[in-house]
């Protein structure tokens, strides 16, 4: 069965209008490890769906850039101090 469609009045270009950009946000494409994305998805689900995973990734990056993210060495030292203190008691 052959269909003959008339596209003579068709228009080139987008069918739908692009979504408006959110003020202060930039759309990018980024490749992340699957386990990292899965972890942020789990955190988003644990929040009861009130915070999206992309918002959580943005917050984590902001904390890191602002120097508020815990540094590995500082965290390790704190844990060792806590363990030594609890074992001394």
N, C-alpha and C positions, 0 to 999 in steps of 0.2 A: 504494500500500500504506500503510495508516494504522496507526500504532502507538498503543496505549493504554497509557500508563505510569501506574503508581500511585505518586504522590508523597505519599500520605496519611501515611506514617510518616517522611517526610523532616524534616530539622532545618535550621533557618536558622543561618547563621553560617559560620565557617571550617571547611573540610574538613580542613586540616592545622594542627597546632599551630604557632604562630610560632617562628622560630628564637630560641634564647636570646641575649640581648645579651652581647657580650664586655665584660668588666670594663674600665672606663675608656674605652670607645669609644662614639661616638654615630653613629647612622645618619642620614645626611642625603641630600638630593638636590642636586646641583650641576651647573651647565652649564659646560663648558669648551670651548675651541676644539678642533676635531678634530685639528689639527696638534700641539697640546700633548698630547692623549691618545695620539696615535700615537707621539710621542717617548717617553713613559713606557712604552708597551707595548713599544717596541723595546728600551729599557733593561732592562725586565723579562726579555725573551727573551734578551738578551745575558748576563744573570746566570745563565743556564742554568735558568731557571724556579724558582730558589731564593727569589726575592723578587718578590712581586706588584706590579703597577703602582700599586695604591692605597697600598701600603706606601711605595713610592718617592715618590709625591706627598706623603704625610704627612711623610716625612723632609725633603723639600725645603721644605715650609711651616714645619716646625719649625726648620730651619737659618735660614730668613729671619727668623722671629720672634725667635730667640735671637741674631740679629746675626752669625751665623757664615757666612751666604751671602756670597760675594764681591760687593762693590759694583761697579757698572759702571765708575765713575770710577777706583777703585783698580786694577781689572783693566786698564783702558786705559792708565793711567800705567805700570804694570809692563811691559806689552807695548812701549810706546814706549821706556822705558828699556832694555829688552833689545835692541830694534832699533837704537837709537843706539849701544849698547855694541858690538854685533856689527859694525856698519858702521864704527866707529872703529878696529877691530882690523885 
